């Protein structure tokens, strides 16, 4: 066990979640204006613990957990009033941002001879949405007004090397997703992955000018001109100069295609095509990666890394209570969203601490599933001023190394997230802890 990693993690946790730090955030957000029985420290620790360790159905569940955790007899109304105040969502948003900036641990790195060695990071951007109570339609209007009049979408940016979020914005589901894209200047020397809906030609040009790279799935409505099909034969040369939608109808579906295209504004890019079956049709990936460094198969494999953000969304909704609470109050709904994000982020961080400390490959999903075994003790330690934190982290690492290992690391190296020159930060092994 690497003691230096434990020491580093203790410093990060104290800086991000210490009692003084939470008190300052409570005052800045307006949540805690004067001394109460429901202090910021008590409130935040109990709330995040509840959302991170069990299924929460109602606000009454949160109140019962609060009274149990602190051996108090707070009634429903004063607890509800703490939730239904403008300072609640602002407090939880600030706590989440403190976690994102302070609880960082790199868990993946590019191999020295791998295709990703030139990149500082691989950045994935996407969004996930869910319905809210219909009465919140004015604050969070949804896209599907008949089915879900009120809905919220989380626009998230994820670092693949750190395996966690770096930016999250909560907005109405009806708002345009492109307005929440990361700045192109932030993508210098990085690889950006995104799904359909983010295929903005000006945005891709800006990334290229900032010395960044991208792989973005193209929508069928965008129809660039085909300049060159990189496949021998007059059959393919005859298709050059035509629009992509016309060319695709004549391409064989059993092969992958590498094409140079020109968009309407004259910008040239590389397009990779593969047939995904009759239900999904052609997958069109536009990129500025060079053919010398990335062939067609590597482009397709690199784009599969975007699925990591979808797995994170599943953890959020399955194991951190990111769902629609039955509340008509905007402050409560928004605050619980940020609290759920805090719970999921913290559990991922604990998985990363375990991996870096033990040099074992740890499953973030399994850590989320068994977080009830260590998260309650962690928050008890936090409320005591982090006394005994080192021993707690060491016990947690030992527990997770037995109960939360990734199931098949060799399979990941063959066709999973490690298949294209990524590796765990620190050599993974399968030996007992020291």
Buried (B, 14 or more C-beta within 10 A) or exposed (E): BBEEBBEBBBEBBBEBBBBEBBBBBBBEBEBBEEEEEBBBBBBBBBBBBBBBBBEBEEBEBBBBBBBEBBEEEBEEEEBBEBBBBBBBBBBBBBBBBBBBEBBBBBBBBBEEEBBBEEBBBBBBBBBBBBBBBEEBBEBBBBEEEEEBBBBBBBBBBBBBBBBBBBBBBBBBBBBEBBEBBBEBEBBEEBBBBBBBBBBBBEBBBBBBEBEBBBBBBBEEEBBBBBBBBEBEEEEBEEBBEEEBBEBBEEBEEEEBBBBBBEBEEEBEBBBBBBBEEEEEEBBBBBBBBEEEEBBBEBBBBBBBBBEBBEEBBEBBBBBBBBBBBEBEBBBBBBBBBBBBBBBBBBBBBBBBBBBBBBBBBBBBBBBBBBBEBBBBBBBBBBBEEBEEBBEBBBEBBBBBBEBBBBEEBEEBBEEBBBBBBBBBBBEBEEEEEE
